[in-house]
């Protein structure tokens, strides 16, 4: 028996693996680090409400107000290196 695959798949049909709320216009992503991670990349939201990582498909959603959007993880550990005094 052969599985049937739709001719076209809408990008909205498949949700991203993980979604994180962010407050800034730039976010760093390394895929979670470790052996399954990827190189550190910076993603720019600009005026868009979200941005997807091209390596791991994580979605970073702009958080408006004090609460994260429904279904979005409110905690994200930014992997970018920080210099003393940048906190």
Backbone as a chain_set.jsonl record, in Angstrom:
{"seq": "XXXXXXXXXXXXXXXXXXXXXXXXXXXXXXXXXXXXXXXXXXXXXXXXXXXXXXXXXXXXXXXXXXXXXXXXXXXXXXXXXXXXXXX", "coords": {"N": [[0.837, -1.174, 0.0], [0.582, 2.21, -0.824], [1.42, 5.336, 0.57], [-0.484, 8.318, 0.475], [0.416, 11.516, -0.547], [-0.202, 14.924, -0.115], [-0.506, 17.179, -2.906], [0.281, 19.863, -2.633], [1.511, 21.57, 0.207], [0.563, 23.692, 2.676], [2.463, 26.236, 4.331], [1.441, 26.876, 6.836], [0.215, 24.565, 7.6], [1.904, 22.781, 8.856], [3.042, 22.985, 12.014], [5.737, 24.838, 13.638], [8.555, 23.194, 15.24], [9.201, 24.182, 17.839], [8.16, 27.033, 19.717], [8.972, 30.293, 20.756], [8.584, 33.094, 22.887], [9.718, 36.386, 22.372], [11.113, 39.566, 23.242], [12.639, 41.507, 22.036], [13.983, 42.889, 18.908], [15.857, 41.367, 17.708], [17.185, 38.069, 17.76], [19.119, 35.354, 19.014], [20.026, 32.102, 17.895], [20.881, 28.728, 18.439], [19.953, 26.251, 18.035], [19.529, 24.883, 20.354], [21.855, 23.931, 21.292], [24.548, 21.653, 22.194], [25.096, 18.314, 20.852], [23.122, 18.147, 18.907], [22.714, 20.672, 18.043], [23.229, 23.754, 16.136], [25.269, 26.085, 14.196], [25.699, 29.265, 15.823], [23.341, 31.677, 15.083], [22.054, 34.89, 14.145], [18.851, 36.258, 14.183], [16.582, 38.44, 12.643], [13.698, 40.167, 13.495], [12.488, 42.519, 12.652], [9.763, 44.28, 11.399], [8.033, 42.218, 11.398], [5.766, 39.785, 12.906], [6.866, 37.394, 13.747], [9.751, 35.192, 13.427], [11.419, 32.553, 11.734], [13.89, 30.074, 12.396], [16.301, 29.164, 10.059], [17.837, 26.886, 10.243], [16.886, 25.095, 12.341], [14.15, 25.39, 12.448], [12.883, 26.553, 14.627], [10.529, 28.825, 15.985], [10.372, 32.238, 16.621], [8.474, 34.404, 18.369], [7.183, 37.647, 18.481], [6.644, 39.174, 21.543], [3.968, 40.842, 22.729], [3.157, 43.128, 25.167], [2.746, 41.891, 28.557], [2.36, 39.148, 28.629], [3.051, 35.997, 27.092], [2.071, 34.911, 23.796], [-0.71, 32.625, 23.347], [0.094, 29.2, 23.561], [2.787, 29.541, 23.133], [6.1, 29.26, 24.221], [7.173, 30.937, 27.041], [9.7, 31.207, 28.071], [12.995, 31.608, 27.097], [16.271, 30.64, 26.698], [18.723, 32.597, 25.832], [21.346, 31.925, 23.669], [23.499, 33.513, 23.015], [26.789, 34.869, 23.441], [27.707, 36.712, 26.34], [29.096, 39.725, 27.473], [30.837, 40.887, 30.355], [29.047, 43.269, 32.107], [27.199, 43.71, 30.121], [24.748, 42.842, 30.877]], "CA": [[0.0, 0.0, 0.0], [1.365, 3.427, -0.946], [0.844, 6.477, 1.271], [-0.793, 9.459, -0.387], [0.981, 12.782, -0.094], [-0.868, 16.028, -0.806], [0.278, 17.827, -3.963], [0.876, 21.061, -2.05], [1.335, 21.673, 1.647], [0.642, 25.07, 3.124], [3.393, 26.394, 5.455], [0.68, 26.929, 8.073], [-0.294, 23.23, 7.909], [2.852, 22.12, 9.736], [3.535, 23.949, 13.002], [7.157, 24.719, 13.921], [8.799, 22.297, 16.363], [9.16, 24.919, 19.095], [7.896, 28.466, 19.585], [9.427, 31.04, 21.916], [8.251, 34.516, 22.906], [10.871, 37.27, 22.536], [10.684, 40.953, 23.361], [13.46, 42.382, 21.205], [13.841, 42.761, 17.454], [16.88, 40.41, 17.28], [17.296, 36.906, 18.634], [20.172, 34.405, 18.644], [19.583, 30.713, 17.961], [21.893, 27.705, 18.168], [19.258, 24.975, 17.963], [19.491, 24.237, 21.652], [23.208, 23.556, 21.677], [24.871, 20.233, 22.274], [25.384, 17.587, 19.617], [22.061, 18.338, 17.915], [22.571, 22.088, 17.753], [23.757, 24.268, 14.875], [26.044, 27.302, 14.457], [24.953, 30.396, 16.35], [22.893, 32.628, 14.063], [21.215, 35.988, 14.61], [17.647, 36.406, 13.372], [15.988, 39.777, 12.765], [12.253, 40.191, 13.334], [12.06, 43.722, 11.941], [8.366, 44.617, 11.683], [7.238, 40.987, 11.352], [5.369, 39.286, 14.225], [7.671, 36.23, 14.1], [10.808, 34.792, 12.504], [11.767, 31.143, 11.864], [15.297, 29.752, 12.185], [16.489, 28.368, 8.858], [18.493, 25.619, 10.572], [16.139, 24.162, 13.184], [12.73, 25.711, 12.324], [12.285, 27.178, 15.809], [9.846, 30.084, 15.675], [10.479, 33.251, 17.654], [7.275, 35.242, 18.238], [7.271, 38.9, 19.232], [5.724, 39.229, 22.672], [3.371, 42.16, 22.945], [2.634, 43.191, 26.525], [3.411, 41.13, 29.607], [2.134, 37.712, 28.503], [3.38, 35.357, 25.815], [0.88, 34.44, 23.085], [-1.155, 31.285, 23.695], [0.818, 28.117, 22.904], [4.176, 29.936, 22.903], [6.942, 29.144, 25.404], [7.558, 32.274, 27.491], [11.08, 31.212, 28.542], [13.992, 31.266, 26.09], [17.641, 30.885, 27.127], [19.486, 33.157, 24.715], [22.664, 31.305, 23.666], [24.559, 34.433, 22.581], [27.749, 35.17, 24.506], [27.505, 38.022, 26.966], [30.286, 40.279, 28.083], [30.599, 41.465, 31.664], [28.51, 44.623, 31.995], [26.153, 43.742, 29.102], [23.544, 42.223, 31.424]], "C": [[0.887, 1.245, 0.0], [0.655, 4.564, -0.222], [0.6, 7.608, 0.282], [-0.255, 10.727, 0.253], [0.27, 13.897, -0.841], [0.056, 16.689, -1.822], [0.964, 19.085, -3.444], [0.567, 21.076, -0.556], [1.535, 23.132, 2.025], [1.648, 25.17, 4.266], [2.68, 26.421, 6.806], [0.194, 25.547, 8.5], [0.613, 22.49, 8.885], [3.395, 23.126, 10.744], [5.031, 23.778, 13.231], [7.37, 23.815, 15.126], [8.69, 22.979, 17.718], [8.881, 26.384, 18.806], [8.308, 29.143, 20.888], [9.02, 32.496, 21.779], [9.522, 35.313, 23.144], [10.371, 38.706, 22.563], [11.468, 41.898, 22.46], [13.2, 42.182, 19.727], [14.878, 41.804, 16.874], [16.93, 39.27, 18.276], [18.407, 36.009, 18.105], [19.621, 32.995, 18.792], [20.763, 29.794, 17.648], [21.265, 26.317, 18.149], [19.18, 24.239, 19.277], [20.846, 23.749, 22.115], [23.413, 22.055, 21.698], [25.118, 19.624, 20.906], [24.349, 17.813, 18.53], [21.866, 19.792, 17.539], [23.102, 22.457, 16.375], [24.562, 25.517, 15.179], [25.141, 28.42, 14.982], [24.613, 31.358, 15.22], [22.039, 33.692, 14.736], [20.056, 36.13, 13.641], [17.017, 37.758, 13.674], [14.492, 39.701, 12.525], [11.805, 41.38, 12.493], [10.642, 44.08, 12.356], [7.467, 43.381, 11.72], [6.872, 40.514, 12.753], [6.168, 38.06, 14.67], [8.761, 36.013, 13.057], [11.135, 33.321, 12.791], [13.256, 30.958, 11.614], [15.408, 28.838, 10.973], [17.165, 27.025, 9.108], [17.53, 24.643, 11.259], [14.623, 24.396, 13.167], [12.093, 26.229, 13.606], [11.647, 28.488, 15.372], [9.946, 31.005, 16.882], [9.388, 34.283, 17.405], [7.449, 36.488, 19.09], [6.201, 38.917, 20.317], [5.248, 40.657, 22.851], [2.775, 42.173, 24.35], [3.4, 42.277, 27.464], [3.27, 39.625, 29.464], [2.523, 37.219, 27.116], [2.091, 34.928, 25.134], [0.551, 32.995, 23.467], [-0.39, 30.236, 22.887], [2.289, 28.408, 22.644], [4.932, 29.88, 24.221], [7.437, 30.527, 25.799], [9.015, 32.346, 27.935], [12.016, 30.765, 27.422], [15.366, 31.624, 26.623], [18.457, 31.315, 25.919], [20.903, 32.593, 24.74], [23.81, 32.256, 23.323], [25.497, 34.738, 23.737], [27.508, 36.57, 25.055], [28.801, 38.472, 27.636], [29.905, 40.883, 29.421], [30.134, 42.916, 31.486], [27.408, 44.74, 30.955], [24.816, 43.241, 29.634], [22.489, 43.25, 31.704]], "O": [[1.852, 1.311, 0.762], [-0.554, 4.746, -0.371], [1.391, 7.823, -0.637], [-0.45, 10.973, 1.444], [0.144, 13.839, -2.064], [1.268, 16.748, -1.616], [2.118, 19.341, -3.787], [-0.503, 20.649, -0.122], [2.569, 23.725, 1.718], [1.694, 24.271, 5.106], [3.262, 26.028, 7.816], [-0.203, 25.37, 9.652], [0.14, 21.659, 9.659], [4.137, 24.032, 10.365], [5.554, 22.68, 13.038], [6.471, 23.675, 15.955], [8.136, 22.402, 18.653], [9.307, 26.917, 17.781], [8.034, 28.641, 21.978], [9.097, 33.07, 20.693], [10.32, 34.966, 24.015], [9.334, 39.024, 21.981], [10.99, 42.991, 22.155], [12.322, 41.416, 19.332], [14.809, 41.457, 15.695], [16.743, 39.466, 19.476], [18.614, 35.913, 16.895], [18.842, 32.721, 19.705], [21.537, 30.042, 16.723], [21.974, 25.314, 18.238], [18.796, 23.069, 19.305], [20.972, 23.209, 23.214], [22.55, 21.289, 21.27], [25.322, 20.337, 19.924], [24.662, 17.685, 17.346], [20.944, 20.117, 16.791], [23.387, 21.587, 15.552], [24.547, 25.981, 16.319], [23.966, 28.502, 14.625], [25.497, 31.802, 14.487], [21.389, 33.442, 15.751], [20.248, 36.124, 12.425], [16.932, 38.167, 14.832], [14.053, 39.227, 11.477], [10.858, 41.273, 11.714], [10.353, 44.173, 13.549], [6.281, 43.48, 12.036], [7.595, 40.811, 13.704], [6.151, 37.716, 15.852], [8.711, 36.565, 11.958], [11.129, 32.893, 13.946], [13.827, 31.598, 10.731], [14.687, 27.846, 10.875], [17.076, 26.123, 8.275], [17.375, 23.505, 10.818], [13.887, 23.657, 13.822], [10.869, 26.337, 13.671], [12.164, 29.177, 14.493], [9.648, 30.614, 18.011], [9.372, 34.952, 16.372], [7.813, 36.408, 20.263], [5.018, 38.706, 20.051], [6.042, 41.565, 23.095], [1.965, 41.308, 24.681], [4.553, 41.929, 27.208], [4.0, 38.885, 30.122], [2.352, 37.912, 26.113], [1.113, 34.612, 25.811], [1.435, 32.235, 23.862], [-0.244, 30.368, 21.672], [2.971, 27.609, 22.003], [4.456, 30.399, 25.231], [8.053, 31.22, 24.988], [9.527, 33.443, 28.157], [11.854, 29.679, 26.865], [15.615, 32.78, 26.965], [18.833, 30.491, 25.086], [21.604, 32.762, 25.737], [24.972, 31.849, 23.339], [25.06, 34.853, 24.882], [27.151, 37.489, 24.318], [29.498, 37.685, 28.278], [28.776, 41.34, 29.602], [30.779, 43.692, 30.781], [26.734, 45.769, 30.899], [23.835, 43.222, 28.89], [21.402, 42.908, 32.17]]}, "num_chains": 1, "name": "protein.A"}
